């Protein structure tokens, strides 16, 4: 039976790798989860829903639980499709508390930008990169994939977005000026916008270090900061969705929580009824 189970996991691995095209880390996680389930309870195909739920109940962390559950559900779906099992197990994911995205205020970003020594082209690059990310709201992967020809008449064309969706994003004049100053002084001939000191395309790790050095956060926080600034400024949610390249409005709606929190803080701070009376 062990060989049969091993053959089944091998077939599942081939399905994930070739048909679904999952990454190596996801593949290793899924297979590891199923092997641990098998080690504890035997042949997964002989388990019923109650046994699986009992196994899952041993994981208190909801994110870990959902990862295990995703592995198990994918495995049973695979077996059902191939008529290896008449069970079509589909246990719903655990509900996770929605965390508000971390973001920086404009003043916090300006304070970080002021720390950059712009006497060299490297400093000008760092300054321009941070402004570019904050002004465009693009993902770091999109920024690093951008080429000179992708900027025209104040617009950035994002070609390499998630889901192969292209989109156009307007860039603020101050970000364009910083970009032009950096490109003019770098004197490096490359179609890529962002370069290292050797004139090669800037790596994701290097970009992370630049933003972390001056702002203390990851580049993705600048994407959240872009969206949060628009929402707090009164921008329409669907416009923000388009600028961020979200395929679903549900993904963008998390920023409305920021707006509500901001309104609540404003009332508590400024309304005389909400303020505590001074004694």
C-alpha positions in Angstrom: 0.0 0.0 0.0 2.9 2.3 0.7 4.0 2.0 -2.9 0.5 2.7 -4.2 0.4 5.8 -1.9 3.8 6.8 -3.1 2.8 6.4 -6.8 -0.3 8.6 -6.1 1.8 11.4 -4.6 4.1 11.1 -7.5 1.2 11.5 -9.9 -0.1 14.5 -7.8 3.4 16.1 -7.9 3.5 15.7 -11.7 0.0 17.2 -11.9 1.0 20.2 -9.8 4.2 20.8 -11.7 3.1 20.3 -15.3 -0.6 21.0 -15.4 -1.0 23.6 -12.7 2.5 25.0 -13.1 3.0 25.8 -9.4 6.3 27.1 -8.1 8.9 24.9 -6.4 8.2 26.3 -2.9 4.4 25.7 -3.2 5.1 22.2 -4.6 7.4 21.3 -1.7 4.8 22.7 0.8 1.9 20.8 -0.7 3.7 17.5 -0.8 5.2 18.0 2.6 1.7 18.6 4.1 0.3 15.4 2.5 3.3 13.3 3.6 2.8 14.5 7.2 -0.9 13.7 7.0 -0.1 10.2 5.7 2.5 9.7 8.5 0.0 10.5 11.2 -3.2 8.9 9.8 -2.2 6.5 7.0 -3.7 6.4 3.5 -5.4 9.8 2.9 -8.0 8.2 0.6 -9.2 6.2 3.6 -9.8 9.2 5.8 -13.2 10.7 6.3 -14.0 14.4 6.8 -14.1 14.1 10.6 -10.6 12.6 10.7 -9.2 15.4 8.5 -10.9 18.0 10.6 -9.4 16.5 13.8 -5.9 16.6 12.1 -6.4 20.2 11.1 -7.6 21.3 14.5 -4.1 20.6 15.9 -2.9 23.8 14.0 -3.8 27.0 15.9 -2.3 29.5 13.5 -5.0 30.2 10.9 -2.5 30.9 8.1 -0.8 27.6 8.7 -4.2 25.9 8.9 -5.2 27.4 5.5 -2.0 26.3 3.9 -2.5 22.7 5.1 -6.1 22.9 4.0 -5.2 24.1 0.5 -2.9 21.2 0.1 -5.5 18.6 1.2 -8.3 20.1 -0.9 -6.1 20.2 -4.0 -5.2 16.6 -3.4 -8.8 15.3 -3.0 -9.9 17.4 -6.0 -7.1 15.7 -8.1 -8.2 12.3 -6.9 -11.9 12.9 -7.6 -11.2 14.2 -11.1 -9.3 11.0 -11.9 -11.9 8.8 -10.3 -9.5 7.6 -7.7 -11.9 8.6 -5.0 -15.7 9.2 -4.8 -15.2 11.8 -2.2 -15.1 15.4 -3.3 -13.7 17.0 -0.1 -13.9 20.7 0.1 -13.4 22.1 3.6 -13.8 25.9 3.7 -10.8 28.0 4.6 -10.5 29.5 8.1 -11.5 33.1 8.2 -8.5 35.3 8.7 -8.6 38.7 10.4 -8.2 41.4 7.8 -5.1 43.4 8.6 -4.9 47.0 7.4 -2.0 47.5 5.0 1.0 49.4 6.5 1.5 52.8 4.8 3.6 55.9 5.2 2.3 59.5 5.2 3.6 62.0 2.6 5.6 63.8 5.4 7.3 60.5 6.4 8.3 59.8 2.8 9.6 63.4 2.4 11.7 63.0 5.6 13.3 59.9 4.1 14.0 61.5 0.8 15.7 64.4 2.5 18.3 62.0 3.9 19.5 61.0 0.4 22.8 62.6 -0.8 22.0 63.5 -4.4 25.5 64.7 -5.3 26.2 61.4 -7.2 24.1 59.7 -9.8 23.6 56.8 -7.5 22.0 59.1 -4.9 19.8 60.7 -7.7 18.8 57.1 -8.7 17.7 56.3 -5.1 15.8 59.5 -4.8 14.1 59.0 -8.2 13.2 55.3 -7.5 11.5 56.1 -4.2 9.5 58.9 -5.8 8.7 56.7 -8.8 7.3 53.9 -6.6 5.3 56.4 -4.5 4.0 58.4 -7.5 3.0 55.4 -9.6 1.8 52.8 -7.1 3.4 50.0 -9.2 4.7 46.8 -7.9 8.5 46.6 -7.5 8.6 43.9 -10.2 6.8 46.2 -12.6 9.1 49.2 -11.8 12.2 47.1 -12.4 10.8 45.8 -15.7 10.1 49.3 -16.9 12.1 50.6 -19.9 12.7 54.2 -21.1 10.2 53.7 -24.0 7.4 53.0 -21.4 7.3 56.6 -20.3 5.8 59.1 -22.7 4.0 62.5 -22.2 3.9 62.0 -18.4 2.4 58.5 -18.5 4.0 55.2 -17.5 2.9 52.1 -19.5 3.2 49.1 -17.3 3.6 46.1 -19.6 4.6 43.3 -17.2 1.7 43.4 -14.7 0.2 40.4 -13.0 -2.2 38.5 -15.2 -0.5 40.0 -18.3 -2.7 43.1 -18.0 -1.2 46.3 -19.3 -2.2 49.6 -17.8 -1.4 53.3 -18.0 -0.5 55.3 -14.9 0.1 59.1 -14.8 3.3 60.2 -13.1 3.5 63.4 -11.0 5.8 66.0 -12.5 8.2 65.9 -9.4 8.7 62.2 -10.0 9.4 62.7 -13.7 11.9 65.5 -13.0 13.8 63.3 -10.5 13.8 60.5 -13.1 15.1 62.7 -15.9 17.8 64.1 -13.6 19.0 60.7 -12.7 19.0 59.4 -16.3 20.8 62.5 -17.6 23.6 62.1 -15.1 24.0 58.3 -15.1 25.5 58.4 -18.6 24.7 54.7 -19.0 23.2 53.4 -22.2 20.5 51.0 -21.4 16.8 50.6 -22.2 16.1 49.6 -18.6 15.2 52.5 -16.3 16.8 51.3 -13.1 20.5 50.4 -13.2 23.2 49.4 -10.7 26.6 51.0 -10.6 27.8 48.6 -13.3 25.1 49.7 -15.7 23.2 46.4 -15.3 19.5 46.2 -14.5 18.9 46.8 -10.8 18.0 43.7 -8.8 15.0 43.2 -6.6 17.2 42.8 -3.6 19.1 46.0 -4.3 15.8 47.9 -4.7 14.6 46.5 -1.4 17.8 47.7 0.3 17.5 51.2 -1.1 13.9 51.7 0.1 14.7 50.0 3.5 17.7 52.3 4.0 15.9 55.6 3.7 12.3 54.7 4.7 12.7 51.6 6.9 10.0 49.7 5.0 9.8 47.4 1.9 9.0 48.8 -1.5 5.5 47.3 -1.3 4.7 49.7 1.5 5.1 52.5 -1.0 2.4 50.9 -3.2 0.1 50.9 -0.1 1.1 54.5 0.6 0.1 55.5 -3.0 -3.3 53.9 -2.7 -3.9 55.2 0.8 -3.0 58.8 -0.2 -5.6 58.6 -3.0 -8.3 57.1 -0.9 -7.8 59.7 1.9 -7.7 62.4 -0.7 -11.2 61.4 -1.9 -10.4 59.3 -5.0 -13.0 56.9 -6.4 -12.3 53.3 -5.4 -12.7 52.1 -9.0 -10.1 54.6 -10.2 -7.7 53.3 -7.5 -8.4 49.8 -8.6 -7.5 50.7 -12.2 -4.3 52.4 -11.2 -3.2 49.5 -9.0 -4.1 46.9 -11.6 -6.3 44.9 -9.3 -8.5 42.5 -11.3 -11.2 42.6 -8.6 -12.6 45.5 -6.7 -12.7 43.3 -3.6 -8.9 43.5 -3.4 -9.0 47.3 -3.5 -11.7 47.6 -0.9 -9.3 47.0 2.0 -8.2 50.7 1.6 -11.7 51.8 2.5 -10.9 50.6 6.1 -8.1 53.2 6.1 -10.5 55.9 5.1 -12.9 54.9 7.9 -10.1 54.7 10.5 -9.0 58.2 9.3 -12.5 59.6 9.7 -12.8 58.1 13.2 -9.5 59.5 14.3 -10.4 62.9 13.0 -13.7 62.9 14.9 -12.1 61.7 18.1 -9.4 64.4 17.8 -11.4 67.4 16.8 -15.0 67.0 17.8 -15.8 68.6 21.2 -18.2 65.9 22.2 -15.6 63.2 21.4 -12.8 64.9 23.3 -12.3 64.1 27.0 -13.2 67.0 29.2 -10.2 68.6 30.8 -10.4 68.7 34.6 
